[in-house]
């Protein structure tokens, strides 16, 4: 079974930036879609962004215009550039793949987290005032 490993999380002040990376052991170029989602204690995993095999991207309304998802197939790596971070962006960020025919299920918003059959272990992002 494949594996996804997230990195790049950390602590940052509000207004700052972070770039998350998600490296897969499989071939990301063949994934129908990949995505990022986040979770805070007691809450469900919230889809943040997704990108399909054609490079089409979708974003949660709360991050649109501030976050950018991208993929480098040569490196089998998915990225999430996060700018103008807000306190409410705090959480554990996960990446996912292997949604297969469920890619686009959330259109025009990101694919829901529960559709991703392979998910990483997460990386913590903490935004402080």
C-alpha positions in Angstrom: 0.0 0.0 0.0 1.2 3.5 -0.7 2.2 6.1 1.8 1.8 9.9 2.1 4.0 12.0 4.4 3.2 15.6 5.2 5.7 18.2 6.2 6.1 21.9 6.5 3.8 22.6 9.4 4.8 24.9 12.3 3.9 28.0 14.3 3.4 31.3 12.6 1.9 34.6 13.4 -1.3 35.8 11.9 -0.6 37.2 8.4 2.3 35.0 7.9 2.9 32.2 5.4 3.7 28.5 5.4 4.1 25.9 2.6 3.1 22.3 3.3 4.4 19.4 1.3 3.0 15.9 0.9 5.3 13.3 -0.6 3.8 10.1 -1.9 5.4 6.7 -2.4 3.3 6.2 -5.5 2.9 8.0 -8.8 1.1 11.2 -8.2 0.7 11.9 -11.9 -1.8 9.1 -12.2 -4.0 10.2 -9.3 -7.4 11.3 -10.4 -7.2 13.9 -7.6 -5.3 14.8 -4.5 -6.3 17.1 -1.8 -5.6 18.8 1.6 -8.0 18.9 4.5 -7.6 20.0 8.1 -9.0 19.1 11.5 -9.3 20.7 14.9 -10.2 18.9 18.1 -13.8 17.7 18.2 -14.5 18.7 14.6 -14.7 16.7 11.4 -12.0 16.9 8.8 -12.7 20.0 6.7 -11.7 19.9 3.0 -9.4 22.7 2.2 -8.3 22.3 -1.4 -8.1 19.7 -4.1 -6.4 19.3 -7.5 -7.4 16.9 -10.2 -5.4 15.0 -12.9 -5.8 17.9 -15.3 -4.7 20.5 -12.8 -8.1 21.9 -12.0 -8.2 23.2 -8.5 -11.0 23.8 -6.0 -10.9 25.6 -2.6 -12.9 26.0 0.5 -14.6 29.4 0.6 -12.7 30.2 3.8 -9.3 29.9 2.1 -10.0 31.0 -1.4 -7.6 33.7 -2.5 -5.1 32.9 0.3 -4.1 29.3 -0.3 -2.8 27.6 -3.4 -2.6 23.9 -4.1 -0.1 22.6 -6.6 1.6 19.3 -7.6 5.0 18.4 -8.9 4.6 15.0 -10.5 8.4 14.6 -11.1 8.8 14.7 -7.3 5.6 12.9 -6.4 4.8 15.8 -4.2 1.7 17.8 -3.4 2.0 21.4 -2.0 -0.2 23.8 -0.2 1.0 27.4 -0.1 -0.8 29.2 2.7 -0.6 33.0 2.8 -2.3 35.6 5.0 -2.8 33.0 7.7 -5.6 33.6 10.2 -6.1 32.2 13.7 -8.9 30.0 12.4 -6.5 28.2 10.1 -5.0 26.5 13.1 -5.3 22.7 12.9 -3.7 19.5 11.7 -3.4 19.4 8.0 -3.7 16.1 6.1 -3.2 15.2 2.5 -5.1 12.5 0.7 -5.3 10.6 -2.6 -7.0 7.6 -4.2 -10.5 9.1 -4.3 -11.0 7.5 -7.7 -14.5 8.1 -9.1 -15.3 10.3 -6.2 -13.0 13.1 -7.3 -15.1 16.2 -7.9 -17.8 15.0 -5.5 -17.7 18.3 -3.7 -17.6 20.5 -6.9 -17.3 23.4 -6.9 -15.7 22.9 -3.5 -12.9 20.4 -2.7 -13.4 16.7 -2.5 -14.6 15.6 1.0 -11.9 14.0 3.1 -13.7 10.7 3.6 -13.4 9.9 -0.1 -9.7 9.7 0.0 -8.7 6.0 0.6 -5.1 7.0 1.4 -4.3 9.7 3.8 -1.2 10.9 5.6 -0.5 11.3 9.3 -0.9 15.1 9.3 1.2 18.1 10.1 0.3 20.7 12.8 -0.2 24.3 11.8 -0.6 26.8 14.6 -1.4 30.5 13.9 -1.0 32.9 16.8 -2.0 36.5 17.3 
